[in-house]
Amino acid sequence: MESTWIAVGTFACLLSASLLMLHWSPRLSARHRDEETNTVVRLVANIFVVMTSLVFGLMINSAKNTFEAIDSNMHAFATSLIIFDRTLRNYGDTAQDTRKHLTAYMEHAISNPYRGDEALQHRSSPAAQYLDEIGVALAAVSPDSRYDEAMLMDLRQQYHSLVEQRWKIVEQSEGTIPLPLIAMLVAWMTLIFASFGYRAPHNPMVIGMFTISALLIAASVYLVLDMDIPFHGPIQISDAPLRRALAEMQM
């Protein structure tokens, strides 16, 4: 939702700046509309065009790295779940109760994904309770031999690794692009669009181009911010690895 409002605000700022300057520039005095002033305005605008391009490129790269890192962690988490389930299966009948809790956790984790911001809203995760029950069930297992004892120790290490991986993904679910940087970028683009409106001809074609350009740039900002928060909006991390892991467990 925050990304949507930022995109709407970006569109409003860019379009307002260009149209207001388009409306006011003919009313300026002659010394404010001469060729020397126009040259200075264009030079200043070019400086901010370069800076905006660099910062926006860094934002895209940051969002891309965040998305790829969480996607990689999701695949690693699914792989660890499959290995954990295989080890439980090899342990024998005494670990079947733990496997049932693991399957229940997977089903709830897929149907009700948990985000980091939900903790700030004091909302608990039903899936996390099933994950805790896995640890309780695993603690109740008693080894019958030295081999079972070594395998049980390995299972408990795998379980703690799963909990760590799960919370790492949850904590990475929020954006990493700072809001002051976004505000500065929008301010630069607003200045650029205002310079476009300076001494531009007042006709429907120019107004239409300003509107379409502002809309496309706002959409680009929205998509970058949405990619930086990979569990919200149209660009999301796929839950296919977890679904494949669940299918493996149910075989």
DRENZA-361767 format. One record per residue (C-alpha): x, y, z. Coordinates in Angstrom, 1 decimal. Layout:
BEGIN
+--------+--------+--------+
|     px |     py |     pz |
+--------+--------+--------+
|      X |      Y |      Z |
...
+--------+--------+--------+
//
This chain:
BEGIN
+--------+--------+--------+
|     px |     py |     pz |
+--------+--------+--------+
|    0.0 |    0.0 |    0.0 |
|    2.9 |    2.4 |    0.8 |
|    4.3 |    1.8 |   -2.7 |
|    1.0 |    2.7 |   -4.2 |
|    0.8 |    6.0 |   -2.4 |
|    4.4 |    6.8 |   -3.3 |
|    3.6 |    6.1 |   -7.0 |
|    0.5 |    8.2 |   -6.9 |
|    2.4 |   11.1 |   -5.2 |
|    5.1 |   10.8 |   -7.8 |
|    2.6 |   11.1 |  -10.6 |
|    0.9 |   14.1 |   -9.0 |
|    4.2 |   15.9 |   -8.4 |
|    5.5 |   15.4 |  -11.9 |
|    2.3 |   16.3 |  -13.7 |
|    1.6 |   19.3 |  -11.5 |
|    5.1 |   20.6 |  -11.9 |
|    5.0 |   20.4 |  -15.7 |
|    1.5 |   21.8 |  -16.1 |
|    2.0 |   24.6 |  -13.6 |
|    5.2 |   25.7 |  -15.3 |
|    3.5 |   25.3 |  -18.7 |
|    0.8 |   27.7 |  -17.4 |
|    3.0 |   30.2 |  -15.7 |
|    6.0 |   30.5 |  -18.1 |
|    4.1 |   32.7 |  -20.7 |
|    3.3 |   35.1 |  -17.8 |
|    6.9 |   35.6 |  -16.8 |
|    8.6 |   38.8 |  -17.7 |
|   10.8 |   39.0 |  -20.8 |
|   14.1 |   38.8 |  -18.9 |
|   12.9 |   35.5 |  -17.3 |
|   12.1 |   34.0 |  -20.7 |
|   15.1 |   35.0 |  -22.7 |
|   17.5 |   32.5 |  -24.4 |
|   20.2 |   32.9 |  -21.8 |
|   17.8 |   32.0 |  -19.0 |
|   16.5 |   29.1 |  -21.0 |
|   20.0 |   27.8 |  -21.5 |
|   20.8 |   27.9 |  -17.7 |
|   17.5 |   26.1 |  -16.9 |
|   18.3 |   23.4 |  -19.4 |
|   21.8 |   22.9 |  -18.0 |
|   20.6 |   22.6 |  -14.5 |
|   17.9 |   20.2 |  -15.6 |
|   20.6 |   18.1 |  -17.4 |
|   22.6 |   17.8 |  -14.1 |
|   19.6 |   16.4 |  -12.3 |
|   18.8 |   14.1 |  -15.2 |
|   22.2 |   12.5 |  -14.8 |
|   21.9 |   12.3 |  -11.0 |
|   18.3 |   10.8 |  -11.2 |
|   19.5 |    8.2 |  -13.7 |
|   22.3 |    7.1 |  -11.4 |
|   20.1 |    7.0 |   -8.3 |
|   17.3 |    5.2 |  -10.0 |
|   19.7 |    2.7 |  -11.4 |
|   21.0 |    2.0 |   -7.9 |
|   17.5 |    1.6 |   -6.7 |
|   16.7 |   -1.0 |   -9.4 |
|   19.9 |   -2.9 |   -8.6 |
|   19.2 |   -2.8 |   -4.9 |
|   15.6 |   -4.1 |   -5.4 |
|   16.9 |   -6.8 |   -7.8 |
|   19.5 |   -8.0 |   -5.3 |
|   16.9 |   -8.1 |   -2.5 |
|   14.5 |  -10.1 |   -4.7 |
|   17.2 |  -12.6 |   -5.8 |
|   18.5 |  -13.0 |   -2.3 |
|   15.1 |  -13.9 |   -0.8 |
|   14.3 |  -16.1 |   -3.8 |
|   17.5 |  -18.0 |   -3.2 |
|   16.8 |  -18.3 |    0.5 |
|   13.3 |  -19.6 |   -0.3 |
|   14.8 |  -22.4 |   -2.5 |
|   17.3 |  -23.2 |    0.2 |
|   14.6 |  -23.3 |    2.8 |
|   12.5 |  -25.7 |    0.7 |
|   15.5 |  -27.9 |    0.1 |
|   16.2 |  -28.0 |    3.9 |
|   12.5 |  -29.0 |    4.5 |
|   12.8 |  -31.9 |    2.1 |
|   16.0 |  -33.1 |    3.6 |
|   14.5 |  -32.8 |    7.1 |
|   11.5 |  -34.8 |    6.1 |
|   13.7 |  -37.5 |    4.5 |
|   15.7 |  -37.8 |    7.7 |
|   12.5 |  -38.1 |    9.7 |
|   11.3 |  -40.8 |    7.4 |
|   14.5 |  -42.7 |    7.7 |
|   14.5 |  -42.5 |   11.5 |
|   11.4 |  -44.7 |   11.8 |
|    7.9 |  -44.9 |   13.2 |
|    8.8 |  -42.9 |   16.4 |
|    9.3 |  -39.8 |   14.2 |
|    6.0 |  -40.0 |   12.3 |
|    4.2 |  -37.7 |   14.7 |
|    6.9 |  -35.1 |   13.9 |
|    6.4 |  -35.6 |   10.2 |
|    2.7 |  -34.9 |   10.6 |
|    3.4 |  -31.6 |   12.3 |
|    5.9 |  -30.8 |    9.5 |
|    3.2 |  -31.4 |    6.8 |
|    0.7 |  -29.3 |    8.7 |
|    3.2 |  -26.5 |    9.0 |
|    3.9 |  -26.6 |    5.3 |
|    0.1 |  -26.5 |    4.4 |
|   -0.4 |  -23.5 |    6.7 |
|    2.7 |  -21.7 |    5.6 |
|    1.7 |  -21.9 |    1.9 |
|   -2.0 |  -20.9 |    2.5 |
|   -1.2 |  -18.1 |    5.1 |
|    2.2 |  -16.6 |    4.4 |
|    3.6 |  -14.5 |    7.2 |
|    5.2 |  -11.1 |    6.7 |
|    7.6 |   -9.2 |    9.0 |
|    5.2 |   -6.3 |    9.3 |
|    2.6 |   -8.5 |   10.9 |
|    4.7 |   -8.8 |   14.0 |
|    4.6 |   -5.0 |   14.4 |
|    0.8 |   -5.3 |   14.3 |
|    0.9 |   -7.9 |   17.1 |
|   -0.5 |  -10.6 |   14.8 |
|    0.8 |  -14.2 |   15.5 |
|    1.4 |  -16.7 |   12.8 |
|   -0.6 |  -20.0 |   12.9 |
|    2.2 |  -21.6 |   10.8 |
|    4.8 |  -20.7 |   13.4 |
|    2.8 |  -22.5 |   16.1 |
|    3.0 |  -25.7 |   14.0 |
|    6.7 |  -25.1 |   13.6 |
|    7.0 |  -24.9 |   17.4 |
|    5.0 |  -28.1 |   17.7 |
|    7.6 |  -29.8 |   15.5 |
|   10.3 |  -29.0 |   18.0 |
|    8.1 |  -30.2 |   20.9 |
|    7.4 |  -33.5 |   19.1 |
|   11.1 |  -33.9 |   18.2 |
|   12.1 |  -33.4 |   21.8 |
|    9.7 |  -36.2 |   22.9 |
|   11.5 |  -38.7 |   20.6 |
|   13.7 |  -41.2 |   22.6 |
|   16.6 |  -42.9 |   20.8 |
|   16.8 |  -46.7 |   21.1 |
|   20.5 |  -47.0 |   20.1 |
|   23.7 |  -45.0 |   19.5 |
|   22.8 |  -44.8 |   15.8 |
|   19.3 |  -43.4 |   16.6 |
|   20.9 |  -40.9 |   19.1 |
|   23.3 |  -39.6 |   16.5 |
|   20.5 |  -39.3 |   13.9 |
|   18.2 |  -37.6 |   16.5 |
|   21.0 |  -35.0 |   17.2 |
|   21.3 |  -34.4 |   13.5 |
|   17.5 |  -33.9 |   13.3 |
|   17.5 |  -31.4 |   16.0 |
|   20.3 |  -29.4 |   14.4 |
|   18.3 |  -29.5 |   11.1 |
|   15.2 |  -28.2 |   12.9 |
|   17.1 |  -25.3 |   14.5 |
|   18.5 |  -24.5 |   11.1 |
|   15.0 |  -24.5 |    9.6 |
|   13.8 |  -22.1 |   12.3 |
|   16.7 |  -19.8 |   11.6 |
|   16.1 |  -19.9 |    7.8 |
|   12.4 |  -19.2 |    8.2 |
|   13.0 |  -16.1 |   10.4 |
|   15.7 |  -14.9 |    8.1 |
|   13.1 |  -14.9 |    5.2 |
|   10.5 |  -13.2 |    7.4 |
|   12.9 |  -10.5 |    8.4 |
|   13.9 |   -9.9 |    4.8 |
|   10.3 |   -9.4 |    3.7 |
|   10.4 |   -5.6 |    4.2 |
|   12.0 |   -3.1 |    1.8 |
|   15.6 |   -1.9 |    2.0 |
|   15.3 |    1.3 |   -0.1 |
|   15.2 |    4.2 |    2.4 |
|   12.3 |    6.7 |    2.1 |
|   14.5 |    9.8 |    2.2 |
|   16.3 |    8.6 |   -1.0 |
|   12.9 |    8.1 |   -2.7 |
|   11.8 |   11.5 |   -1.6 |
|   15.0 |   13.1 |   -3.0 |
|   14.5 |   11.2 |   -6.3 |
|   10.9 |   12.4 |   -6.6 |
|   12.1 |   16.0 |   -5.9 |
|   14.7 |   15.8 |   -8.6 |
|   12.2 |   14.4 |  -11.1 |
|    9.7 |   17.1 |  -10.2 |
|   12.4 |   19.8 |  -11.0 |
|   13.1 |   18.1 |  -14.3 |
|    9.5 |   18.0 |  -15.3 |
|    9.1 |   21.7 |  -14.3 |
|   12.0 |   22.5 |  -16.6 |
|   10.2 |   20.6 |  -19.4 |
|    7.2 |   22.9 |  -18.9 |
|    9.3 |   26.0 |  -19.1 |
|    8.8 |   27.7 |  -22.5 |
|    7.0 |   24.5 |  -23.9 |
|    4.2 |   25.2 |  -26.3 |
|    0.7 |   25.0 |  -24.7 |
|   -1.2 |   22.4 |  -26.8 |
|   -2.9 |   19.1 |  -26.2 |
|    0.0 |   17.1 |  -27.6 |
|    2.5 |   18.5 |  -25.1 |
|    0.0 |   18.1 |  -22.2 |
|   -0.7 |   14.5 |  -23.3 |
|    3.0 |   13.7 |  -23.4 |
|    3.5 |   15.2 |  -19.9 |
|    0.7 |   13.1 |  -18.6 |
|    1.8 |    9.8 |  -20.2 |
|    5.5 |   10.4 |  -19.2 |
|    4.5 |   11.1 |  -15.6 |
|    2.3 |    8.0 |  -15.5 |
|    5.0 |    5.7 |  -16.9 |
|    7.7 |    7.1 |  -14.5 |
|    5.3 |    6.7 |  -11.5 |
|    4.6 |    3.1 |  -12.6 |
|    8.4 |    2.4 |  -12.9 |
|    8.9 |    3.8 |   -9.3 |
|    6.0 |    1.6 |   -8.1 |
|    7.4 |   -1.6 |   -9.7 |
|   10.9 |   -1.0 |   -8.3 |
|    9.5 |   -0.4 |   -4.8 |
|    7.2 |   -3.5 |   -5.2 |
|   10.1 |   -5.7 |   -6.2 |
|   12.0 |   -4.4 |   -3.1 |
|    9.1 |   -5.9 |   -1.0 |
|    8.9 |   -9.4 |   -2.6 |
|    5.9 |  -10.7 |   -0.6 |
|    3.5 |   -7.9 |   -1.5 |
|    2.0 |   -6.6 |   -4.8 |
|    2.2 |   -7.9 |   -8.3 |
|    5.9 |   -8.9 |   -8.2 |
|    6.2 |  -11.6 |   -5.6 |
|    8.5 |  -14.5 |   -4.7 |
|    6.9 |  -17.7 |   -6.0 |
|    5.8 |  -20.3 |   -3.4 |
|    6.4 |  -23.1 |   -5.9 |
|    9.5 |  -24.4 |   -4.0 |
|    7.4 |  -24.8 |   -0.9 |
|    4.6 |  -26.5 |   -2.9 |
|    7.1 |  -28.9 |   -4.4 |
|    8.5 |  -29.6 |   -1.0 |
|    5.0 |  -30.4 |    0.3 |
|    4.4 |  -32.7 |   -2.6 |
|    7.6 |  -34.5 |   -1.8 |
|    6.5 |  -35.0 |    1.8 |
|    3.1 |  -36.3 |    0.8 |
|    4.5 |  -39.0 |   -1.6 |
+--------+--------+--------+
//
